[in-house]
């Protein structure tokens, strides 16, 4: 059965990446929401073609709302809100408060997310048990030494040793940088 999808959004949360699809039957009033291809809400024969549909996304049950507004005649505009913020604002904020890495270990795909505000680490939708160590890094440069405090967050993924290092960039604008090391090798950050 083919779907008549009116709007699609891709969102990145700590517990996973999600594709939200919204089907809107403008003659029948039908509204269907799919998350990663799975139907999570259906309403048939609604007489009011505009309005809001609220649902949750992911393991953490993040609140999401799709707003349906008429813009002219039978043309409609669809807007997604996540945790009360419009889609663009939410996604911009996510990129500031989290870091994501994707990698393959032993033939399996992994998605590791660091929540910078809480220092929680997630791997493939599960919060990881971590150990945090404060470190004093000393860099030797001629003519002197430079000392810097940082943290190392240690955890394991599929019997591999993982460490997220939080270090000062030395630049006020850049602030703290976060590096993921797996078995001592640096993993590049996932760019959306």
N, C-alpha and C positions, 0 to 999 in steps of 0.2 A: 504494500500500500504506500503510495507516494504522499509526502507531506508537503503542505503549503506553508513553508517557513517564511515569516514576515521579518524577523530580526534575529541576529546571531551576535553573541558576545563571547570573547575568550577572557577568562580571568585566572589569575595566579593567586592561590591562597597558600598558607603554610602547609596545609594538609594535602595539597595537590593542585593540578591544573584542570580547569573545568571549561567546557564549552556549553553555553546556555543558548538554546534555540526556542523561539516563541512562534507558535502557529496561531494565526488569527483569521477566523472565517468571518469576513465582513458581511456576508449575507445571512449566515446562520448564528453568528455571535459566538461560535466555538472558540475556546482558548485552550491551548495545550502548551505545556512547558516541558522541555526535554533537557536533561543534564547528562552530558557525555553520551547522548543517544538514547538514554533511558527516560521513559515518560514518568514525570513526577507529579504532574497535576493536569487534570482535564475538567473543563466545564463546557457542556454542550447547551445549545439553544438559550443563550443569554440575550435578553432583549436590549440591554444597554451595551453598546459597542465600545464605549470608552470607560476608563476606570483604572483600578490598580489590582495587581495580583501579587500577593506576598507569599514567599516560600523560603526554604533554607537550602544552603549549599554546603556540601562537604561534611566531614567527620565532626567539625566544630559547630555545625549548624549555623553558619554565617547567614544573617538575615539579608534577603534580597527582595526587591520589589520592581516589577515591570509596570511602568505607567503608560497607558494607551490614551492618546489625545487625538481628536479630530483636527486636521489642519485646514481642510477645505473639501466640501462634498464628501466623497467616499475615500479620501486620502487620510491616512493615519500616521502619527509619529509615535515611535516606541522608544522609551528611555529606561535604562536600567540603573537602579540605585543599589549599592552594597553598603550595609551598615549605615544607612541614612545619607550616604554621599553619592553624588552622581558618578557614573562609570569612570569618566576621565579623571576626576579628582581622586577617586579611590585608587585607581591604577598608578597615578603619579605619586600618591602617598605610599603605596606598597613598595615602589621602587626605592623610596628613601628609607623605609624602616626594615627592609629585608634584603638579603643577598641569597641568590640561588645558584647552585651548581648542578650540572647534569653530567653523569659519567657512567661508564660501563665497567663492571667488575665481574670477573669470572663468567662473562657472557650475559650478565643480567644488567638491565638499565636501572639507574638510581637517580633520584632527584633529591638533593639535600638543600634545605632552606634554613638560614639563620635569621631569627627574629631579633633585630638589633636592640629593640626596646626592652625585651625580656631576657635576651640571650638564650632563648629556647632554640633547640636544634630539632628539625624534622627530617625524616627520611622516608620517602614514599608514603606519606600520610600518617606516619607514626612519630610521636614525640620520643626523642632519644634520651636515654639516661647518659648524663655527661658528668665530667669532672673538670672544674675550672681551676687553673693555676695562674697566680700572678707572677710575672717574670720581669726582671730588670735586664734589658738588653743593653749591651755596651758596644758601641761602634768605635773603632779606632781610625782616626783620620789624622794626617799630619796637619797641624802641629799638636792636636790634642785628642781627647776622647769625648764622646757624646753618649749620655745615658738616657734610656727611655723605658718607662714602665709600660707593660702590655699584659695581655692575658692569653692563655692558651686553653681552649675548650676541647677536651679529649673525649672521644667516643669510638665505637667500633661499628663497622658495616660489613656484614658477610665475612667475618674473621679478618678484616683488614683494619689496621690502625689508622684512625682519622684524627685530625687536629685542625681547629680553626684558630688562627692567630689573629688577634686584634692589636694593631700597632698604630702609633701615631705616624701620620704621613710627613710630619714636620712642616706642614702647610696649614694655616688656619682655615682656608676655604675648603680644602679637601677633608680635613679632620682625620678620623680613624679609618684605616683600611683593614679589610678582613681578607685573609688568605686561607684557602682550604688545602691541606696537605693530606694525601692518602698514601700510606706506607712511605712517607717522607718526600713524595713527589707532589709538586704544586698542580692543582686542577684549575683551569681557567673558569672564570665566572660565566654563567649563562646570560646571554644578552637577549632581551625580548624584542 
